[in-house]
Amino acid sequence: MDRGQTVLVCGDGEEWVAETAAGLDGTEDGLDVRTATGGTAAESVGSVDCVVSLVFDLPDLVTALRAERPTLPVVVFADGSPERVREVLADETLAYVRPGGDAQYDVLAHRIASVTSENTPTAMGAFDRHSEVIDALDDGVYALDDEGEFVFANEALAELTGYDIEELLGEHTILIKDRETVTFAESQLRELLSSSGGDDVETTFELELRRADGQTVACEDHMTVLYGPDGDFRGTAGVIRDISERKRREELLSALQETSRSLMQAPSREAVSSIVAAATERVLGLEMAVVRLYDADEEVLRPEAATDAVVETLGERPVYSLEEGEAGEVFASGETANYGTTHELDGSGTTVGSGLYVPVGVHGTLSVFSTDEDAFDDIDRQVVALLATNAAAACNRAKREQEVRETRERIATVLDRINGLIENTVEVLVEATTREAVEAGVCAELAATEPYTFACIGRPAVRGSRLDVSEWAGEATLAEESLALDDGAPGATALAEGDSEIIDDLGAVDSEWVSRAREAGVESLMAVPLSYTDSTYGVLFVCSDRPDAFDDREQVVLEALGRAVANAINAIESGKILSADKVIELEFTVNDRELLLSRLSASTDAVLTSVGTVTQADGSLRMYLDAEGGESEALLTALEDDSAVRSATKVAEHEGSALFEVTTGESLLATLVDHGAVPKEITGESGVTRYTIELPYEGDAREVFSLVEDNYDGTDLVGYHEHERPVQTQQEFQASLSERFTDRQETALRTAYLGGFFDWPREVDGDELAEAMDISRPTYHQHLRAAQQKVYEELFE
């Protein structure tokens, strides 16, 4: 700067004006400093090169000078709010320097030189006054000459670098930047110069700024290339921003993302705890951390994972109950606690300088300590909270997956057990030939299958409210001859209503047998009715030494097993009649319009007799009804209109009688057949139906009759007989037929059978067979039909 430049210092206070003038006189710039106070003009102001205003509202003298010289440089040197600074700098003809600091007058003198020297680019002054730069006054602002030396630096840059402003001015940027960064900046500068075309251009890059104390700070440099009015390069300016916190956040977030991936793959809450404790030390650099998991069974927080420094400094950490210690209180409240001063961890007297206590959802807590006070900043607190949130999510996922694995394993175990039970039970049911074998086999299979320990079957007693135990297996102390069916006793509901009973709280049942079951270790039991259609063959009792052993799956399996057992018993009881040589004949009448034959005989005046029945695959019953008396067409119409009849067909009609084929759904006859009865004669006359049936000798005739009596009005027992039924061998059957045939009839039937007449397609016809017997075709068919009639009579009657 040229020596002897004149500077006018103006202001309202004489003292401040004089002090500023003296300060500028004391600089090495050789300024000719003049002063003016208020609106008075200084003597011999003459021509000045620059004006320094000590107030934001320019004095009248300055305003007058600017009116005469619009390009007169003016520097405002005053304290003010950012808003006032922006107002001043909105005028591009003004510059601004903030007072303060030991080098304030040197900075002011340097700025005066910047705005007055012919060698200083006007673009530099425009940058100094740019509002975006001033808005970022918290960042370091600088200007460099064409040699890369500082010609301007603000207080923020001085604070960031650790140097005073006067220490920076005139120094090359290598003072705060390493050689690599300077080289990179120069290469960027050359590239910008080659492509700028004389216009201001800018670039941004990151660097490690070197402080006066030798430490480095991660920064971002926003550099602008400056040109003079003639388009010549004059230097650079820029803004340096401290991005160390941002870089730290980025590094932490990157490390947390890696930790989160590990957390999401953790197979258990315990694994999550270990990952969190390690991440607290590795990611945050916090050496003391404890993760506690909540034990819901005992309602305590157990230390699951801790860093080595915790054990070395504080010792093994204790188990906390809810609301005990800082961790317990945080878990109970669900609110994070933060301590920056020395405090106790719990009632044991153990203290730390700082502590962060964060709940990990419903799974536990994360505690982070330090022996120093105020050890955690905002970033530490935020990252610890984020780590705890991720840990809670990972625990939720791990717990769900563990529950799924356990459920799958449990289901697989249950399925294996159930499949084995079903297979073994089905084998018992298929191979058993007696009711006793069915019951004994089923009880044995159940008692041998976990989690069952005892099984028995009780049959309803003929007299008294009890169940007579027929078979049992398992715990011998539970075997009894009979079980009382008092109110509330196990099995009472199952027998009376046909619904299963599950008892998990045996203590609530007032029963001597149940008390003994509890003493034998039984925790739960199930009573399953052995029901088939409308009949109950008894109750199956299954006991377990586990509480709540009979969940929905167990209930479905055991109820299905109960139905299978009842079906097998029914089949055995029904099959006894086919081979029995001693039977019970039961005869009873029913005067109830619910029965088809009672309705029809009352409405048509016909006598209806069942001459044959066939149970079909779909469970319906096909009957052949012989009707004597009444009009056949009216009877057919009545059958077709009856709601119980699915189909009706008139098969044949003779003088005074007709034969009908009738298909019905549910009926008393079908129920009797299901219970092992063989119908011998069924007749409906004048609204009353008479049944004559046979039952196996071992069958319960009282149960069958009670079944009819309970469901139909007007039921009367009119006959009960026990008699021998001789067994007819195949030879005896053939002999009885032979006795009924004539020689011609037997020859005609035998030649037709052996000759293939009954095959399809037929191998011979009637003409050939007649010719073989040397008789006419009509005569042959007459003998053949007569023989067939006798076979069918022997078979069906």
C-alpha positions, 0 to 999 in steps of 0.5 A: 500500500502506498505510504501517506494515504489519508484516512478519516475516522468519524464517530459520535464519541470523541474518546472512541474516535481518538482511540481508533485514530491512535490505534491506526497511527500505531500500525506499520502502514504509515497512514495519515489519520484525521478525525471528525466527531458528530456532524462537524467537519474536521479542519483541513479535511481535504481529499481523503482516500478512505473513511472509517465510520465508528457507527452504522448510521453514517455521519452527515460528513460521510454522507456528504463526502460520498455524495461528491465521491460515490466511489470513496471507500468506507469501512464500518468499524463498530459492534452490531447485530448480524442484522445491522451488519447485513444492512451495511453490507447490502451496500456494495460500496461499504466494507465491514470490520468487527472491533475486538482482539489485540490485532483489531487495528492491524486488521482494520489497517489491512482492510483499509489497504484492501479497499484503497490499494490499486493492486487490490482486486475490486472482486476481493472487496465485493467478496468481503461484502457478499451476504452469504459469507457474512451469514456464515460468520461462524465459519472461517473466512479468508482471502489469499493473494496471487501468491497464496498468502493470507490477506484477510482472515476472520475471527472464526478462522483464527479460532478454528486454526488456533492462530491469531489473525495477525499470525495468519496475515502474510503467511502462506496457506501451508501454515494450516494445510499439509503439502498434499492439500496445498498441491491439490488446491493448486491443481484445482486452481489451475483447472479453474483458471483454464476453464473460467474465461475471466469469470469468478469460479469456485470449488469445494473440497475436504481437507485435514486442517492443521492447528497451531497445537499440532492437532488436525480438524476435518474441514470443508474448504469452499474456494472462489477464484477472484479476478480484477476489473481488467479480468486479470487473476488477483487471488482466491477467497473462501470459507472453511467449515469445521466438519469434524462432527459431521464426519464423526456422525458419518463414521458412527452411522456407518459403524452402526449400520454394520452393527445393525446387520449383525444384530439382525442376524443374532439368533438370540437375545443373549447374542444381541447383548454381546453384540451391543456391549462390544459395539459400545466399546468399538463404535463409540469408544466407550469402554464401560457398558453393561447389557441386562436382560429381563427375566419375566419368570423371576421379574429381575434384570440379569447382567448378560454382557459387559465390557472388560473395563466394567468388571475390572473397575466396578467388579461383577455387576449384580442382578436388579429387581424392578426399580432397583438401581439406575437400570431397574428404575429406567426399565420400570419407567421406560425413560432414559436417564443421563447423569453428567456428575458423580452418582451411585449406581445402586444402594451398594455405594458403587459410584461413577462419574457419568452414566447413560441408562437406556431401556432396550424395549421390553427386553432389558437395559443398556448402561454406559459408564465413565469414571469422568464427569461430563464424559458424554456429548450429544452424539454419544447420547444419540448413538447410544439411544439408537443402539438401544433401539436397534437392540430392542428390534433385534431382540424382538426378531430373535425372540419371534424366531426362537419362538417359531423354532421352538413351536416347529420343534414342538409341533414336529414332536407332537406330530411324531407322537400323535402319528405314532399313537394313531398308527398303533391305535388303528392297528389295535382297532383293526386287529381286535375282535372283542370289545375288551381287546379294543378297550385294553389296547387303546388304554395301553397305547395311551398310557405308553405315550407321553405326556400321558401317564394313565388311561382307563375306560368306564362303562355306564353301570346298569344301576346307580350313577357310576362308571364301571371301569372295564380296562385301564393302563398306567399308574396302578394306584389310580385303578378302581372298579368303578368311578362315582358320577356325582355332580362335578365329578370327571366324566359326568358331563361327558357321559350325559351330554357327549362333550369332552371335559378338560380339567387343569385345576384338579384341586377344584374338583371334590372327588376322592379319585381325583385327590388320589390322582393328584397324589400320584402326580396327575396335573391335568386330565381329559374325559372323552365320551365314546359316542357313536350316533345316539349311543354312548359306550362309556367314557375314556379317561386320560391323565397327564403329569403335566399341567395344561397338557390338553391343548387344542391339538390334543383335544382334537386327536383324543376326541377323534380317537374316542369316536374311532373306539366307539365306532369299533365297539359298535362294529364288533357289537353289530357283527356278533349277531351274524355268528351268534348261536344264542340271541335275544328277540325284542318285540315292541310297538311305537304309536308315534307319527314321527315314524314313517310306517305309523304315518302312512298306515294311519293316513292310507288305511293300508297295512305296511310290512317291511320285506327287506332292507339295505343300508347304502354307502351314503348312509341312507336306507332302502326298504321294500314295503309290502302294502295290503289294502288301500289304493296303490297310487294314493300310497305312492303319492303319500310316499313321494310327498313325505319329507322323510322319503328321498325316493319311492317307486312302485315295483309290482302290484298284485291283487290286493297288494303292492310292493314299493321300493323306498329310500329314506335318510335317518330313521329308527330302523337305521339306528337299530341296525347301527346298534347291532340289531337285525330286523326280523319283522316290521309292520305298520297298521292303524298308526302303530308300528310293531318291531321284532328285532334280534340282538346278540346275546351279549348285547345290551337290550335295555340300552336299545329299548331305552334309546327307542323309548327316550326318543319316541312317544307311545313305546311299549315292550311287548315281547322279550325272548332268549333262544338258541339260533342254530348255525347252518353250515354250507353243506346244510344250506345246499342240502335244504335247497336240494330237498326243495328242487325237483330233478328237472329244476336242479338240472336246469339251474346247474346247467345254466350256471355251469354253461355260462348263462349267468355270465355277461356277455352270455356264453349260451342262450336258453335255446341251447340249454333247452336243446341239451335237456331235450325239452322246449325253450318255454319248458326250460325257462319254467324249470329255471325260474322255479329253481331260482324262486326257491333259492331266493326264498331260502336266502331272504326268508 
